[in-house]
Amino acid sequence: MAEKNYILGVDVGNTVIKAVLFDTEGHQIAHCAIDGQSSFPEPGHVERDLSELWENGCAAIREVISTSGVDPTRILGLGCAGHGNGLYLLDRSYQPLKGIQSLDSRAADIAAELDRENGDALQARCLQRPWPSQTPSLLAWIKRHAPETYARIGAVLFCKDYINFRLTERLANDISDLSGAGLLAMPEGELDADLLGLYHLEDALPFFPERVQSADIVGRVTAAAAKATGLAEGTPVIGGYFDVVSSAMGSGVIHAGEASVIAGTWSINQVFADEPVISPDVFMVTTFGQGRYVNIESSATSAANLEWYVHRMRGDHGGEAFDRCNEEVGKVVARADDPFFHPFIFGSRLGAEFRGGFHGLAGWHGEGHMIRALFEGVCFEHRRHIEVLRNAGLAVDRAVMSGGGSRSPHWPQMMADVLEIPLTVAEAQETGALGAAIGATVAIGLYASYEEAVAAMTRSARDFQPNTERTEHFRRRYGLYTALTDQMRDFWSALRLKP
């Protein structure tokens, strides 16, 4: 009997790095997730230590190889996905210089300034406008406010690029991350000084390394990386993916017209298409190959709010804490006068002034009501994003849901009720890692195309239909929610005023 072969997927989130081993049919064999430490040196600043990121990645890979008992030489390839945007800098000796996560909002004022000056021109060139956590906005902030750091820059990377660099000693940016950061002219797919000039970064072009396709083999695991990770020297490593793209693929979405809803750190709502949608209202369009475009509406308004609540309000952490939150939600019967929650703990693209908050609390409300309000507020922001995509001419008649929120016994049904569309929940829990692994199988020729690989390696787990008895309830509350949001803007703006 022939020995089985395997593919490794690595998913680098804003806090957690995961290594997941799959067989060539997409079944999960082993998994390891390691939490990293974010630092908050100033209000609005969210950073990470790149050395810790690499150490955690090595530990996670070693663990999956150890627990699975798999011969590392049977791992045919490795794909890495990572959160988009943020800013990961190396110095001129290619040592870690600065790691800024995509939850960072320090560049809010600069992004607003760039938008006023060149927003229309940027929208026309790269199909997105400046926003606070966007890579070029953050780089412009560094140039203005930390010129000594800017002068030391040797390379601009995305988070997964740093893992690839440490594995292969090759610097590269892939097109999905670049396009998702407003750093490629679309649909041509070019990065040049003229585009960078719209961000006042004309001199930054040398900072960007070689541009590669997502499924290109960018290098092979070096002897040093093999020793650090337990991988076999020479294992192929691909360019990798902006995690929203890999998560969609890992959930089974690949064809034009299919929609993916990801309830993770960010609220990701995306529709695949053969051509980019040209609309000033759509947040971004990313690409991962010829004729493969993903039209995206997103913001940091999804399950990260629950992580914040569990950590800051309950002083807890991990899966059991989330289970307890779901238990509390299950005890609550929905009422018209339930409290509301604005899921803007990490801000909103609608304005730098946006803040999170509970509203309408009464003495008879308990923690279950508050957590249910949090769930609902997250769903309402997903609905707002879906409405933008629809208004741009994209049909969203059904969707596949993935991300941490999809594992809740309550959130998927609520999402179907709020969005008023059927939802399928993907079988794979680690869709980002699976999508990256799928790309690796295409790169090494195991499957002839993305379509063939997705069909072979993904499956659905649960289906949810909108509950007609609840849709009217949520329609009414969504109207109240949006009205409350509008009314709060002046108050939030006042909070930002300096004494």
RAJOFEN-V458496 format. One record per helix or strand of 3 or more residues. SS is the DSSP state (H for helix, E for strand). FROM is the first residue (numbers start at 1). TO is the last residue. If there is no record, write none. Layout:
ss->SS from->FROM to->TO
ss->SS from->FROM to->TO
This chain:
ss->E from->6 to->12
ss->E from->16 to->23
ss->E from->28 to->35
ss->H from->50 to->68
ss->H from->72 to->74
ss->E from->75 to->82
ss->E from->87 to->91
ss->E from->96 to->100
ss->H from->108 to->126
ss->H from->135 to->145
ss->H from->147 to->150
ss->E from->153 to->157
ss->H from->159 to->168
ss->E from->172 to->174
ss->H from->175 to->180
ss->H from->193 to->197
ss->H from->202 to->207
ss->E from->210 to->212
ss->E from->217 to->220
ss->H from->223 to->229
ss->E from->236 to->238
ss->H from->243 to->250
ss->E from->259 to->263
ss->E from->267 to->273
ss->E from->284 to->289
ss->E from->292 to->299
ss->H from->304 to->313
ss->H from->319 to->330
ss->E from->340 to->342
ss->E from->357 to->359
ss->H from->367 to->391
ss->E from->398 to->402
ss->H from->404 to->407
ss->H from->411 to->419
ss->E from->422 to->426
ss->H from->431 to->443
ss->H from->450 to->457
ss->E from->460 to->464
ss->H from->468 to->496
